Amino acid sequence: MKIAAAQLTCAPSDVTANAGLAEALAVRARDQGAELVVFPELTLTGYELDSIGADPGLWLDGADDPRLDGLRSTGTAVAVNAALRAEGPLPTLATLVYDAHGAHVTTYAKQHLYGHEQDFFAAGDTDGRFELGGIRFSLGICFDNHFPDLADRARADGCRVHLAGSLYGTGDGRAERASVYPGIAREYGLYVALANHVGPAGPWSGCGGAAVWAPGGQPLVEADDRTPDVVVADVPVRTAPADGPAR
């Protein structure tokens, strides 16, 4: 199964424009054979916390929000991150997953909010997992991935691929990106796909480098630090040996 990780430069506080940018990248991934593509943190607004807090119109109303209709119709599964309306006064910072037919598969709300995100979002309390194409996936959003128990629980639950929609900037963010994600792959035996911003991203400048790492920690594909793009890698589906269960 081929999976893709995207990087893009978001239009600040413009859900419709960013949905269109994501749709174009999903089509590009599909044309390269990808069956799923993961997008960065706050893809649909950019990392614009003040705007998100001031304008609930920037929040998705639910998994069937019509502003995602185009992205859900590309013929490939997508994991896209946005501010999502919740029961309380604050939205969650959530990744919504749709299959290749546009059906909602799962939603995961970020559990470990970073810094001022705690002023604008409600934290989630449930892990995100789903199955697609015979592979079990787990989800993490940026700072989540700095907490080893998330990947440990994913491995224990039979996950093979960890999808991370994140924002890492130039400077210290480069070193964190280069350490955290191959470390997850190496320590927990998971394929890891990282989606990131590239260029202006709220108060930061995204360092790009969307990538997929193999379970040993070696990079399979990696984007540059300048250009909106998708990178595609193959994840083998486990097959059952003749004398035993799949492993």
C-alpha positions as CSV (number, residue, x, y, z in Angstrom):
1,M,0.0,0.0,0.0
2,K,1.4,3.4,-0.9
3,I,0.9,6.3,1.5
4,A,1.8,10.0,1.1
5,A,2.8,12.8,3.4
6,A,2.1,16.4,2.3
7,Q,3.6,19.7,3.0
8,L,2.0,23.0,2.0
9,T,2.0,26.7,2.7
10,C,-1.4,27.6,4.0
11,A,-3.5,30.7,3.2
12,P,-3.9,32.4,6.6
13,S,-7.4,31.9,8.0
14,D,-9.0,30.8,4.7
15,V,-10.7,27.4,5.0
16,T,-12.0,27.3,1.5
17,A,-8.6,28.2,-0.1
18,N,-6.7,25.7,2.0
19,A,-9.2,22.9,1.3
20,G,-8.5,23.6,-2.4
21,L,-4.7,23.5,-1.8
22,A,-5.1,20.2,0.0
23,E,-7.3,18.8,-2.7
24,A,-4.7,19.5,-5.4
25,L,-2.0,17.8,-3.3
26,A,-4.3,14.8,-2.7
27,V,-4.9,14.5,-6.5
28,R,-1.1,14.6,-7.0
29,A,-0.6,11.9,-4.4
30,R,-3.4,9.8,-6.0
31,D,-1.8,10.1,-9.4
32,Q,1.4,8.7,-7.9
33,G,-0.5,5.7,-6.6
34,A,-1.1,6.7,-3.0
35,E,-4.1,5.3,-1.3
36,L,-3.9,7.7,1.7
37,V,-2.3,11.1,2.3
38,V,-1.8,12.8,5.6
39,F,-1.8,16.6,6.0
40,P,-0.1,19.0,8.5
41,E,-1.5,20.5,11.7
42,L,-4.2,23.0,11.1
43,T,-4.2,22.6,7.4
44,L,-7.5,24.3,6.8
45,T,-6.6,27.6,8.6
46,G,-2.9,27.7,8.9
47,Y,-1.5,28.0,12.4
48,E,-3.5,31.1,13.1
49,L,-4.5,30.7,16.8
50,D,-5.8,34.2,17.4
51,S,-8.0,34.1,14.3
52,I,-9.3,30.7,15.2
53,G,-10.2,31.9,18.7
54,A,-11.9,35.0,17.4
55,D,-13.9,33.5,14.5
56,P,-15.9,30.3,15.0
57,G,-16.6,30.4,11.3
58,L,-13.1,28.9,10.9
59,W,-14.2,25.8,12.8
60,L,-15.5,22.8,11.0
61,D,-19.1,22.0,12.0
62,G,-18.5,18.3,11.8
63,A,-17.2,15.5,9.6
64,D,-19.7,16.4,6.9
65,D,-18.8,20.1,6.7
66,P,-19.4,20.9,3.0
67,R,-16.1,22.8,2.8
68,L,-14.4,19.4,2.7
69,D,-16.5,18.0,-0.2
70,G,-13.8,18.5,-2.8
71,L,-11.0,17.0,-0.6
72,R,-13.2,14.0,0.2
73,S,-13.8,13.4,-3.6
74,T,-10.3,12.9,-4.8
75,G,-10.4,9.1,-4.8
76,T,-7.7,8.7,-2.1
77,A,-8.1,8.5,1.6
78,V,-7.1,11.7,3.5
79,A,-6.2,12.6,7.1
80,V,-6.7,16.4,7.4
81,N,-6.3,18.6,10.5
82,A,-8.5,21.5,11.5
83,A,-10.3,23.3,14.4
84,L,-13.4,21.2,15.0
85,R,-16.5,22.3,16.8
86,A,-17.0,20.4,20.1
87,E,-19.7,20.3,22.8
88,G,-18.0,22.9,25.0
89,P,-17.1,26.5,24.2
90,L,-13.7,25.6,22.6
91,P,-13.1,23.5,19.5
92,T,-10.8,20.6,19.4
93,L,-7.6,20.5,17.3
94,A,-8.6,17.4,15.3
95,T,-7.5,15.1,12.5
96,L,-10.5,13.8,10.5
97,V,-9.9,10.7,8.4
98,Y,-11.9,9.9,5.2
99,D,-11.7,6.8,3.0
100,A,-11.2,6.9,-0.8
101,H,-15.0,7.2,-1.2
102,G,-15.3,10.2,1.1
103,A,-16.8,8.3,4.0
104,H,-15.8,9.5,7.5
105,V,-13.6,6.8,9.1
106,T,-12.5,8.4,12.5
107,T,-11.7,11.6,14.2
108,Y,-8.8,12.1,16.6
109,A,-8.5,15.2,18.9
110,K,-5.0,16.3,20.0
111,Q,-4.4,15.2,23.6
112,H,-1.2,17.2,24.4
113,L,-1.8,20.8,23.6
114,Y,1.3,22.9,23.2
115,G,1.7,26.3,24.9
116,H,-1.0,28.8,24.0
117,E,-3.0,26.1,22.2
118,Q,-4.5,25.4,25.6
119,D,-6.2,28.9,25.5
120,F,-7.9,28.1,22.2
121,F,-8.6,24.4,22.1
122,A,-10.1,21.6,24.3
123,A,-7.8,18.6,24.7
124,G,-8.9,15.2,23.5
125,D,-8.8,12.1,25.7
126,T,-9.0,9.2,23.2
127,D,-6.4,7.6,20.9
128,G,-7.1,7.7,17.2
129,R,-6.9,4.4,15.3
130,F,-8.3,3.0,12.1
131,E,-7.8,0.3,9.5
132,L,-7.4,0.8,5.8
133,G,-6.3,-1.6,3.1
134,G,-5.4,-4.3,5.6
135,I,-3.2,-2.0,7.6
136,R,-3.9,-0.5,11.1
137,F,-3.0,3.1,11.6
138,S,-2.5,5.4,14.6
139,L,-2.7,9.2,14.7
140,G,-0.7,11.9,16.5
141,I,-0.7,15.7,16.1
142,C,2.6,17.5,16.5
143,F,3.4,17.8,20.3
144,D,1.5,14.5,20.9
145,N,4.4,12.7,19.3
146,H,6.8,13.9,22.0
147,F,5.0,11.5,24.4
148,P,6.3,8.0,24.0
149,D,3.2,6.4,25.5
150,L,1.2,7.3,22.4
151,A,3.3,5.2,20.1
152,D,3.7,2.5,22.7
153,R,-0.1,2.1,22.9
154,A,-0.3,2.1,19.1
155,R,2.2,-0.7,18.8
156,A,0.3,-2.7,21.5
157,D,-2.9,-2.3,19.6
158,G,-1.4,-3.8,16.4
159,C,-0.8,-0.5,14.5
160,R,1.7,-0.7,11.7
161,V,1.8,3.0,10.5
162,H,1.8,6.2,12.6
163,L,0.5,9.3,10.9
164,A,1.7,12.7,12.2
165,G,0.2,16.0,11.1
166,S,2.6,18.6,12.6
167,L,4.2,22.0,12.5
168,Y,7.9,22.2,12.8
169,G,9.7,25.5,12.1
170,T,13.1,26.4,11.0
171,G,15.7,26.5,13.7
172,D,15.1,24.2,16.7
173,G,12.1,22.6,14.8
174,R,14.5,21.1,12.3
175,A,16.4,19.2,15.0
176,E,13.2,18.1,16.8
177,R,11.7,16.8,13.5
178,A,14.9,14.9,12.7
179,S,15.0,13.3,16.2
180,V,11.4,12.6,17.2
181,Y,10.0,10.8,14.1
182,P,12.8,8.4,13.1
183,G,13.0,7.8,16.9
184,I,9.4,6.6,16.9
185,A,10.0,4.4,13.9
186,R,13.1,2.9,15.5
187,E,11.9,2.4,19.0
188,Y,8.4,1.2,18.3
189,G,8.8,-0.6,15.0
190,L,6.3,1.6,13.1
191,Y,6.3,3.2,9.7
192,V,6.0,6.9,10.4
193,A,4.6,9.5,8.0
194,L,5.1,13.2,8.9
195,A,3.2,16.0,7.2
196,N,4.6,19.5,7.9
197,H,4.2,23.1,6.9
198,V,6.7,24.8,4.5
199,G,7.1,28.5,4.5
200,P,5.0,31.0,6.5
201,A,2.9,29.3,9.3
202,G,1.5,31.8,11.8
203,P,4.4,33.0,14.0
204,W,6.8,30.5,12.5
205,S,8.2,29.4,9.2
206,G,7.7,25.7,8.5
207,C,10.8,23.7,7.7
208,G,9.1,21.3,5.3
209,G,10.8,17.9,5.2
210,A,7.6,15.9,5.0
211,A,8.7,12.3,5.1
212,V,8.1,8.6,5.6
213,W,10.4,6.5,7.8
214,A,10.7,2.7,7.9
215,P,10.5,0.8,11.2
216,G,14.3,0.8,11.6
217,G,14.3,4.6,11.5
218,Q,15.7,5.0,8.0
219,P,13.9,7.6,5.7
220,L,12.1,6.1,2.7
221,V,11.2,9.4,1.1
222,E,11.7,13.0,2.2
223,A,10.6,16.4,0.7
224,D,12.7,19.5,0.5
225,D,12.5,22.6,2.8
226,R,11.0,24.9,0.2
227,T,8.2,23.6,-2.0
228,P,4.6,22.5,-1.3
229,D,4.6,18.8,-2.3
230,V,3.7,15.2,-1.5
231,V,6.1,12.3,-1.0
232,V,5.0,8.8,-1.5
233,A,6.3,5.5,0.0
234,D,5.2,1.9,-0.1
235,V,4.1,0.1,3.1
236,P,3.9,-3.6,2.7
237,V,0.8,-5.3,3.9
238,R,1.5,-8.1,6.3
239,T,0.7,-11.5,4.9
240,A,0.0,-14.7,6.8
241,P,2.5,-17.5,6.5
242,A,1.2,-20.9,5.6
243,D,1.7,-22.3,9.2
244,G,0.5,-19.4,11.3
245,P,-1.2,-16.0,11.7
246,A,-0.2,-12.7,10.1
247,R,2.7,-11.1,11.8
